[in-house]
Amino acid sequence: MSKSRRKTGAPQLDATLRVKQRKPVPHEFVLDALAPLSPRTHPMFGCLAIYVQDKIVLILRNKDKPGQTVDNGVWLATTEENHQSLRRDFPNMRSIKVLGKKVTGWQVLPSDAKDFEEAALRACEFVLAGDPRIGKVPGARRASKPKTKKAAKGHARP
């Protein structure tokens, strides 16, 4: 008769295995301010994206590596048409530099601005009030087309 090979007790973990620690939520006060809307969060590009219903409204960014801190702060999901009116409310707002374009739909309230927390909380008030200038419904993800070889020009070979 063969012996039963049932394992008992908790599985043993290799002592060299390390559990990856989650990064702290950057600018967590923003999530606290948006709590009445029950926002969802998703990691995105090493940042934390905030969704309210079907819209992405903000991204929280706080990179600490040298040379990567320029766009730290609260990113506003908006469109170019709204920049002028939003700039009246957020004088320190500017386009995201890491995206490589001079002007983008995404704008940042930089964390190194003197009025950062005040501006970020004001942006939260706008989101809470349903201001249409902040928030975008993400486009449907495009399915990648299967790569096919182009048909050879001319006649088919036998």
N, C-alpha and C positions, 0 to 999 in steps of 0.2 A: 504494500500500500504506500502511496506517496503521501508525504507530509503536506499539510495545508500551508500555503504561502501567504496567508492573509497578514497584512501589516496592521499592527496595532499602535495606537498613540498618534501623536502629531508628527507630521513629516519633519525630518531633520533638514535644516538649512545649512548650506556651506557657510562657514564663518567669513569667507571672503566676499560673499554676496552683500551688496549694499543697497539699501532702499533709497531711491532718488527722492530727495526732499523737494517739495513744491516750493516754487518761488513765492514770496509774499505778494499779496495783491498790491500793485502800485496805486497810489492815491486812493486808498480804500474809502475815504470820506465821500467820494463820488458815488460809490455803490450804496452807501448809507443814505445819501440824499435821494437816490432813485428808488429806494426800497418800496415805497407805496405802489410802484408800477410793476413790481415783481420781475425785475429784469433778469435775463439769462446772460451768462457769460460763456465765451469760448476763447481758448488760446488762439492767437493769430500773429504770425510773424514775430514771435517772442514777446508779444504784448497781450493785452486782455481786451477782447472786443465785447461791447455791451449791446445787447439786443432788447428792444421793447416791442412786444408783439411780433410783427413781421419785419420790423426795421432794425437795421444796425444804426445806432445813434452816436456812440462814442467808442474810442479806443483809449485805453490807459497804457502809457508807456513810461518806463523808468529804467533804461539801460544804464549800467554803471561801468562799462568798459570804456577806456579812453578812446576818444574819437567817435563814439556812438551816442553821446549824450545830447547832441544838438536838437533832436526832435522829441526830447522827453517832455511829457506833459499830458494834456487831454486833447485827443484828436476829435474834431467835429466832422461828422459825416454830413456833407452839404454839397451844394453845386456852385459853380462859378457865378451863376446869376445872383446868388445870395451873399456873395462876399462883401459887397459895399454896405448893405444894410447891417450885416453882422459886425463889420468892422466898427460901426458906430457904437455898438454895444460892447465890443471887445477890441479896444485899440491895439493891443499887443498880439492879436491873432495874425498868423502868417501861414503861407503854404508850407507843406511838409517838404523838407529838403532831401530826405533819403529817397524820395520817389523819383528824383532826377529831372523833374520838370520845373519850369519857373512857376507856373500856376497849376494847381491841382484842385479837384473837388474837395479833397481832404484838407482841412485847416487845423493848425495846432494852437492851443493855448499853452505857451511854453512854461515849463515848471520853474525856470529861472527868472520869470517876470515878477516884479514886485507885487502885482495884484493877482498872482496865480490862483490862490485858493478862492478869493472873491469871484474871479472870472469863472472858474470851474463850477462853483456853486450857482452862479447866475445861469450858466449853460444848463445845469440840472433843472433849474426853475423853468427854463424854456422847454425842455423835454417834458417835464411834468405837466406843463400847460398845453402840450401838443403843438408847439410852434412848428409849422411846416418847413421852416428853413433848416431844421436839424433832423437828420435821419434819412436813410435811403433804404428802399427795398432791394436787397441784393438780387442781381440777375440770376436766372437759372444757370446752373453750371452746364457748360457746353460739353456734350459727349464727344470724345475724340473720335474722329473719323478713322475707320480702319485704313491702313495704308495698302494701296493696291498698286500693282505695277501697271504703268500706262501701256495701253495696247500699242504694239509696234505699228508704225506707219507702213502702208503698203499691203501686200497680200499676205495671207496667213501661210505659213510654211507647212508642207505636208508631213 
